[in-house]
Each structure stands twice: as structure tokens, then as C-alpha cells.
Amino acid sequence: MSIPKIKKMDVYPVAGYDSMLLNLSGAHGPFFTRNIVILTTDEDQIGVGEVPGGEKITNTLENSKEIVEGSSIGEYKHVLQLIREKFSYLDAGGRGNQTFDLRIMVHALTAVETAFLDLIGKHFHVPVAALLGDGQQREHVGVLGYLFWVGDTSKTNLPYLQDDDNSDEWGKLRRHPATDVQSLVKLAQAAYDKYGFKTFKLKGGVFDGEKEVAAIKALHQAFPDAKLDLDPNGGWYLKDALHYADELKGILHYIEDPCGAEEGFSGREILSEFQKLTHMPVATNMVDTDWRQMSHAITLNAVSIPLADPHFWTMEGAVRVAQLCNEFDLNWGVHSNNHFDISLAMVANAAAAAPGKVYDIDTHWIWQDGQYLTNNPYQIKNGEITVPKTNEGLGVDINLNAIKKAHRLYVDNNLGARDDAAAMQYLIPNWKFDPKRPAMVR
């Protein structure tokens, strides 16, 4: 049996439309950006990967072509090793202080890794989930409904998408302002009606803590059987986080990064104090985003739910985190950013391979649903994604015309890396990011 070789690697920086989602770092702009990698073998089989956008990641992927092209699919780990060695210096500064990842190499690595895994799965007629960790653990993956406060785009002159989907209440509401508790509950109801979520997470760090506590209480009243999570992105001081945690005891399923570094103490030390004083399950995607940080977080008992986004752990790395959680009696979940349906397939396969206690995974997909780059995107039904064991590779078939159209949107609007501060200027002039001040509290 011949071993397929990579004859071509294509890189497409692409863009999609976003709502004005509010978070500690500001407001999402009218577009989100991603990088798509397509590997084509000498047998004309295609493998694909999707990672965050940005020119630095695009350039790193372009500069990786000489390593990737000409290699066989059996050499993929050696290829990944060479990419690490060549570009590891790009990530020497770490993740960064904002609430989104500033690393470069690991994202380029993940895009190539995923495309190889997609090809290998197709070659052996198995899903990517079967190639990760100890193999596929489940076919049904729980997904949470990711709720955001939504800004008023009419206060801007930016080209936010409006009225793109009037087929149901979710499509009607997701582009419109939601800055009060009643509007947020309506959003949740619309999301539930469409996707059947059994868990909701609210992206906090936008309004003062009391308002966000009130929002969680209102969601609990509206959905008494749902699990509820809250993510202030480390924007509260410890003393305030303890107060809010006391108000939310018996309501929250977990709290994500309620507080972070302060008064000379690291975020891991502060979260350790929080968890010890509240006995509340703590998730994070901010203080254990690599193995060195993870070792300190576990030593300090700082977190109980590492959220291992495959896009910044790699797919294999995210499942390795799940294996560690399984051995150490921790729980595993997934963090997300805005993404297309290729990333949805990546996350679903990683979660399908994760052993042990897997919490409903994050995804921004509901905010991008309908902007397909594949002909057969995974669907969220009854709060779950199904990853059939009969899948081959990622289980999606790319739509190259849609990818090229998304690339044209990227080029025509001169886009690049994410910047949540820009759109925020329309809501609060001269707004600047402050890791300890909610975005709308100035």
C-alpha cells in the first residue's frame, strides 16, 4: 500500500460576520478572522485545519510549506517537530494579558496537525477522534449555549451584519442589542428553542458584578434544570469574587476565572485562594494554557476544570490534558473563540476522544451558524453534537468556493488579528482595556 505524500499546502486567511459581542476586552468587531490550511496529497485527497486569524499566523503557515510539502502522512509528527523547532521563538512571550491568545507558533502547528489528522483518518477510514489519545470514547458530545451581552451596533458606522436570518427567534435576536437582563433571558430562550442546550455560560466582565449575578439568577429562574456557568475573565478582585460566589452558591455549575493576578500574587495563587475559601468548582482558560502553567495550577489546587482549547493546545495536546484530568480526578472542558464549522469539527473530535469527566464544551458556533465553509457541518441538536464512529477524518467536506469567498471578504476589508478595543470606542470614547474593570464600567 502506497503512503500518500503532501503535494500542496494552501493557506487561506478568511473572515466571517460577527455580532457586537461584549467581553472584558471590549466588543467584537463586525468581522472575525481565521486561517484555513488545506493539504492535498498526490492521491488528490484533501485534509483541512482551522485556527485563529492574524497575519503573523498566516505568515508562519506560509513559511511552513517547505517543511510540509513533500512529506508523507506517516511523517506528520516529524513535520510538527520541525515546525516547533523553527518557530518556537514566536511564542516566547506567552499567551499575553488580554482574554484572547497572542501566541503564533502553536496555532500554525495546530492547523497543520489537524489537516494531517484529517488525511490520516480518511486514509484509514476512521474519525480523527479514533486517532487521538486512547481512541474515541463517545459519539455524543455535550455543548453549552454561550451567551453574551450584545452591544448596540446602531451607535457605530461599522458594517455589522443585520437581519441575515429571520427563520427563527435566535436568528432574529443574535444581531440585536442585549444589554439588560430581560433581553439576555430572551436570547437564552431562543438559543434553547433552536439548539436544546442543557448548559448555559454567560460571558461576564462586561457590567458590574451585581448585574451579572442578577443575570445568572434570572437564567436560573427561567431554566431551573439547566447547568449555569459564568466567566468574568478574571475581571473581579478576590474580595468581590468571594462576595458574588456567596450570592451564587447552589446556582452555578462552575465559575470560570472569577479573579486573577492582584497585589503581587499570580492568577493561579489567587484562584487557589478562591477555590479554598468557596469550595466552588473553578474553570480556567487563562492561567493554565500550557504545560508549565498547568503544573503550577495543579500544585496550587487552583482549578478543577481546565478548559483545553484544541486551537492553543493542539488537538493531541487537548486530549492529553483530558487524560491528565482523568488521572488526577479533575474535569475537562473546552474554551472557544469565534470560528467556522471546520473548527467545530475539530473541537467535537477532540471532545469525543477525551476520557473521563467531560463538561459540555464551549463554542461560539451559534453566533456564526449559517456561514458554512463545509458542505456538511456538524449540527447541535438537543444540546449535543454527534461524532459517528463511521466518520472518516474530521467528518466534513470543504466548500472551496465558500472558503475563497471568505478569503475575499478578508482581503476586501483589510482584516487581520482580532482587536476588541476598536469597536468599543463607539460605545465609550477613549476606552482602554483594564483587566480589573468590566468593559462597560468606566
Helices and strands as residue ranges (DSSP letters): E 6-17, E 22-23, E 26-27, E 31-41, E 46-52, H 55-62, H 65-68, G 73-75, H 76-87, G 88-91, H 105-124, G 128-131, E 140-142, E 145-147, G 153-155, H 169-173, H 181-195, E 199-203, H 209-222, E 227-231, H 238-248, E 252-256, H 267-278, E 282-284, H 291-299, E 305-306, H 310-313, H 315-327, H 341-353, H 365-368, E 384-386, H 400-412, H 420-424
